[in-house]
Amino acid sequence: MKNSELLLLGGPNSGKTHYAGQLFGRLKRRPGALKIRTGDGATVNLSALEDVLIKLEDGNAAEHTSFDQYSEILFPLVDGNNAAIDLYWPDYGGEQLPQIFKQREITADWRKRLQGSEGWLLFIRLSGEKTYPDALSKLATIPTSTPEEPTRPDIWDANVYWIELLQMLCHVAGISLISKDEKPPLTVILSCFDEIIEEEKIPSEALKKKLPLFHSFLQTNWSEEMTSIWGVSSLGKALTPESSDDDFIDDGPEYQGWVIAPDQAEKSHDLTAPLSWILEKI
């Protein structure tokens, strides 16, 4: 049996919770290349994901994971070759990543997770990322005789944030930035892609357009074979805690949501595809 431990990286409201719930629903009710393994006597607690699925069945958004929570959910899987896989899927409050960035300090628990993970899934919600594309031009127009320094924004440019955060995490994990060959497989999930799909359909082009410096950083430090960029809409639309959406109620959440594979523009309903890609690389 193969044991695989992934590291999920995503801030608050980045879509980790809904993707995990929908992933569970797909594996349980509409399996593709991957499906839930049963009948081997293993006792697995998937109640947290069941709760998310129940919320979605009622047409409502699920609650976000609390700030201080960190747990690992075991997915007992079997792939298309009938190989058994025990996938350890982390669940934690998204505020923990900005806290690591702000404090420049990584706890012993996070250090252990970083050093033990075999692949990284990075959740980025492009519509919520703050950038300052005209910052340099504005600085260039400030007169040299002005005694006041330009005001530093409270929120960092997302390019800088993600580049510096990944550098920190690689350092703690003992991963060199010099060699591309030593990197873990990295799946970039552009979550809530339905919010920007009319602007850009190909995921890599959407990331390059919104976060060009970070896109360049990935190309420089990760090999093409070990990187994939996906457009993902776990729900296919926006839900609220009280939306009671008819499509989710009538059809079921397992028929909602879609992904767009790297370098493609067509939608697929196989939400397990990004997971299948990274498991093949581990």
N, C-alpha and C positions, 0 to 999 in steps of 0.2 A: 504494500500500500504506500502511496506517495503522500507525504505531509507537505503542504504548501502554506507559507505564511506571507500574507500581503500587508503592505503598509498603505493605508488610505491617507492622503494629504488633501485637506480641504478646510476652508474657513467657515464661519457661520453663514447659513443660507446658501451653501454651495451645492446642495442637492444630494448629499451623501445618504441621508435617511430615506428619502423617497426612492432613490435608486436601489438601496439595499432591500426595501420592502417589495418593490416591483421585481427585482431579481429573484427574490424568494418565491413570489407568485408565479413567475415564468418557469422556474425550476420545478415547482410543485405541480402546476396545472397545464403548462404548455411547453414541455421540455423540448429542447433541440439537441445539439451535440452534447450538452451537459444536462444532467438531471439528478434529483435528489436520490441518494442511495438508501434503500430500506431493507429490512430483513436480516441485518447482520448482528442484531442484538445491541447495537450502540444506543445509548441514551443521550439524546441531544435536546437542549433547551432552546427552542426557536421562538419563544413566546414574545420576545421583543419585536421580531419581524411579523409575527401573527398580529400584534396590536396595530402595526402600521398598515397591514393589509386590510384589517377590519375597518379602519378609518377610511381607507380608499374605497372599500366596497360601499360605504355610505355616501360616497361622493365628496368626501371632505379631506382636506390636507391633514397630514399627521403632525404631531408636535415635534419640535426640534429636540435633539439630544441635549441634556443639561450640561452646563459648563464643566462641572467637576466629575462627570462620568467618563470612565474608560473601561470597556469590557471587550472580550473577544467572543464572537459567535462562531460556532463550528458548523460549517456546511459539509455534511457527508455527501460527496458527489461520486458520480461515475461518468466517464467520458464515452465518446463514440466507440472506443476500442475496448469498452468494458473494464477499463482500468479504474481502480478505486482511488479517490483523492479525498483527503481530509483538508479542507480549506479553512484556515483561521482568518476570520473577517473582523477587523476592529470596528468598534462603535464608540465614538467619543464626541464631546462637545466641540464644535468648530472653533470656539473662542480660544482653544488651547494653542493653536498655531500662531495667531497674532500675538499672544502672550509670550511665546517663545521668541518671536522676532523682536518684540518691544524690549524684553528684559535681557536679551542676548544670553540666555541661560537655558540649558536643557536638563531636565530632571533625570534621575537615574533610571526611572521606568521608561521614559522615552528613549534614553540611550540604549537600553536593552532591546526595545522594539526595533530601533533603527539597525542595530547590529545583527538582529536575528531575521529580518525580513529578506525575502528573496525577490520581490518585485514591488514596484511602487505604482499606485494609481493616484493621479493628481486631478482633483476636481476644481475647475475654474469656471465661474459663471461670468462670462464676458460682459453681460449687460450691467453687472454690478461693480466692475473694476474701474477704479479712478485713475486717470492718466492726465498728464500735463504736457501735451504735445507742443505748446507754444511757450514753455517755460524759458528755454534758452533765448528765444528771440526777445522776450520781455526783459530778461536780464541785460541783454545787449543794448537796450535803449535807456538804461538807467544812467544818468549823468555821473561822471567820475567824481564830481564835487559834492554829490549828495552824501551827507553824513550818515543817513539812515540805511541800514541793511534791508534788503527785501525780506518780507515776512515769509518764514518757513511754514508750509502747509502742515496741518495736523495729520493729514493722511498722506502717506508716501505714494509716489507713483507706482502703479502695480508692476511695471517692468522691473523697477529696482527691488520692490518687495519680494517678488518671486525669485529673482536671481540670487539675492542675498540669502533668502531663506533656504533655497536648495544648496547653496554653498555651505551654509552652516550645517545642514543635515548630512551632507556628504562628508564633511569633516568629522562629525561625531560618529558616523557609521564606518569611518576608516576607508572611505572611497576616494580615490585620487581623481582630481579634476584634470590631470595631465593626460591620462590615457582614456580613450573612449572604450577600450576593451574591458575595463574593470567595472563598468556601470551595471546596475541591475536593470532589467527591462522596465521601461517607463511607459505607462499608458496615460495620456492626457485626455481627460473627459471634459469636454466643453458642455457643461450642464445647462439645462433650460435653454437648449439651442433653438427652441421654437420662438424665443424672444428676439432672435436676430437673423433667422433663416432667410428672410426676404432680402437682407443686406448682403449676405454671403452664404453660399450653400456648401462649399467645400471646407471642411473643418480647419485644415492647415492654413488656408487662405484667410479664414476668419481670425485665427489666432495671430497670424502675421500682421494683419491689418490693425488689430486692436493693440497688440503687445509686440511690436516689431523687435525690440531689444531682447525680450525674453525668448521669442521665437529663434532669434539668432544664437542666443546662449545655448538653447537645446541642440541646435544643429552643430554647434562647435564642440559640445561636451558629450553628446550621446551619439552613438552610431545610428545610422538610418535603420538598420536591422533590429535594433533594440528599442525603437521609439515608435509609437503610434498615436495619432491624434484623432479623436472621435467626436462627432457632434451627437449629443444625447439629450433627448427630452423624455425623461422617465414617465411623465404623465401625459405628454402631448399637448397640454394646456395648463393654464394657471388654476389652482384650486385654493380655497380658503378653508379655515376650520369649520365654517358653516355654509359652504357652497351647495352641498347636497346635489352635486352634478348628476343629471339624468343618465348620461352615457356611462359613467362609472357604475351607477346603480343597476341599469338595465343590462349592460353587456359584461360588466365585471372589469376590474382593473387590469386583468391579464390580457385584455384586448386593447389596452391604451398604451401610449408611449411608443417611441421609435428611436433608432440610432442611424447615423450616417457614418459609414466606414471611411477610413483614411483615403484621401484623394478621390472620393466619390461624391456624388450629389443626390443619389437616390436614397430614399428612406427604407429601412428594414425594421420589422417588428421584433427582431431577435435581440432583446436587451442583454442577452448573455454573451454576445459576440465580443465586446471588449475584454470580458473576463476570459473567454476561451483563448483569445490571442495571447494574453499575458501568461496563462497557464502553460501554453505550448512553449513559451520561451524560458520557463523556469527549469 
